Structure formats: structure tokens, C-alpha cells
């Protein structure tokens, strides 16, 4: 279970660790703004830590990688 918990990262840390995919935090935020339409929410890759619009988002690396792989055309 600890290994799985290590896959959860705050948004900024996720972006910095994956700069090869997201040069800026804004590039990642674009995907997150559309997460209900693009399936990112349903994938479980994004957790909202609270119920307000300003609540922080947490990313799960493994679930995001699976979602990204499924986006290939």
C-alpha cells in the first residue's frame, strides 16, 4: 500500500517530475480543466482534496500513465 501512496503527488510536483510531458504547469492545468470531458476524472488519476473550487488536486502517476496510454490514436 505504501508504494501506491507514493504515486500520489501534488499538482506542481507531478508537473515538475513530468516536464517531458508538460513544459509548464499551465499545460497540465488545461487537461485538468477538461478532466470530466476527457475521461481523466473517471480514470481515478486526479483526486480533489476538498469540496471547494480552490481545493488542491493530487495526481496519481500510475493511473495517469494508464489514461495517457489509452489516449493513443
C-alpha positions as CSV (number, residue, x, y, z in Angstrom):
1,X,0.0,0.0,0.0
2,X,2.9,2.4,0.7
3,X,4.1,2.0,-2.9
4,X,0.6,3.1,-4.1
5,X,0.6,6.1,-1.8
6,X,4.0,7.2,-3.1
7,X,2.3,7.6,-6.5
8,X,0.1,10.4,-5.3
9,X,1.8,13.8,-6.0
10,X,0.7,17.4,-5.6
11,X,0.0,19.0,-9.0
12,X,3.2,21.1,-9.0
13,X,5.4,18.1,-8.1
14,X,3.7,16.0,-10.7
15,X,4.3,18.6,-13.4
16,X,7.9,19.1,-12.4
17,X,8.6,15.3,-12.4
18,X,7.0,15.0,-15.8
19,X,8.4,18.1,-17.6
20,X,9.0,15.9,-20.6
21,X,5.2,15.8,-21.0
22,X,4.2,19.2,-19.5
23,X,6.7,22.0,-20.0
24,X,4.6,24.3,-17.9
25,X,2.0,23.8,-15.1
26,X,-0.5,25.5,-17.4
27,X,-0.2,22.7,-20.0
28,X,-1.2,20.2,-17.3
29,X,-3.9,22.5,-16.0
30,X,-5.5,22.6,-19.4
31,X,-6.1,18.8,-19.3
32,X,-7.4,19.2,-15.7
33,X,-9.9,21.8,-16.7
34,X,-11.4,19.3,-19.2
35,X,-11.0,16.3,-16.9
36,X,-14.7,15.4,-16.8
37,X,-14.9,15.5,-20.7
38,X,-11.6,13.8,-21.5
39,X,-12.0,10.9,-19.0
40,X,-9.2,11.9,-16.7
41,X,-11.6,12.1,-13.7
42,X,-13.1,8.7,-14.4
43,X,-9.7,7.2,-14.6
44,X,-9.0,7.9,-11.0
45,X,-5.8,9.8,-11.8
46,X,-7.0,13.0,-10.2
47,X,-8.1,13.5,-6.6
48,X,-9.6,16.7,-5.4
49,X,-8.7,17.2,-1.7
50,X,-11.8,19.1,-0.6
51,X,-15.1,20.3,-1.9
52,X,-14.4,23.9,-2.9
53,X,-13.3,25.1,-6.3
54,X,-10.0,26.1,-4.8
55,X,-9.3,22.7,-3.2
56,X,-5.9,21.3,-4.3
57,X,-5.7,18.5,-6.8
58,X,-3.5,15.4,-6.3
59,X,-2.3,13.3,-9.2
60,X,-1.7,9.5,-9.2
61,X,1.2,8.7,-11.5
62,X,0.2,5.1,-12.4
63,X,-3.4,5.9,-13.2
64,X,-2.4,9.0,-15.2
65,X,0.1,6.9,-17.2
66,X,-2.7,4.3,-18.0
67,X,-5.1,7.1,-19.0
68,X,-2.4,8.7,-21.2
69,X,-1.6,5.3,-22.9
70,X,-5.4,4.9,-23.6
71,X,-5.4,8.2,-25.5
72,X,-3.2,7.0,-28.3
73,X,-5.0,7.0,-31.7
